[in-house]
Amino acid sequence: MFEPVPAARPAGGLVVRCTRLLLSPWSRFSLLVAVLLAAASTMLLFEPQRLLASGWPPQLTGSAAAMLFALVYGACTVAFVPRPLLNLAAGALFGAQTGLAAALAGTVLGAGVSFMLGRVLGQDALRTLLRGKWLTAADGLLSRHGFRSMLALRLFPGVPFAAANYCAATSRMGCPPFLLATGIGSIPNTAAYVVAGGSASSPASPVFLASMGFIVVSGAGGALVAWRRRHRLGAAGGDTM
């Protein structure tokens, strides 16, 4: 009887170990960080937001231009470009109605991409860091009342857009309610910035003044709501400890 020669076992074991290492939570989290750093570096080098505000290709008009704008908008939000600048550019380029539609489409697109990146590449690793009482309470709130909580976060701009995206991705909140809450909750403030951008050439007009007043009031209200919510989450986290 010939004895079997286990020649392929070491190679197979090495492949399995390498696969486990590459698919481990912290490897995927490192990939997420690398992707985000690359995206942010690209934005700093090429500054596509300038293309949104000036130098838009003249041959692009109508729905094709709005669709391209939405794609660039989504990519910019993933790379941490501030949304107010993009919303102002949307209004300046397309006016109130088309600009609002393009900006909202880009908002939902960017939020969805960020959510999926965080969910696939970072959730397992980031959940191990949820040891602070505030983070634990926020995770529980988004997991149980995801739509309502995310809607409130979008309506009151007290939490940065990217931070809300990745916080939701880390929680157990589903993607459809996240996108729906983002789309609905982003309408008021997005519309205010778009209208302001569309009427910026007439800074003394009632439309421009009203939109700027709404931006100031909503910003102050959002800061107050975020401050109160932070203390409530801290108290809730203290009760669960």
Disulfide bonds with the S-S distance in Angstrom:
none
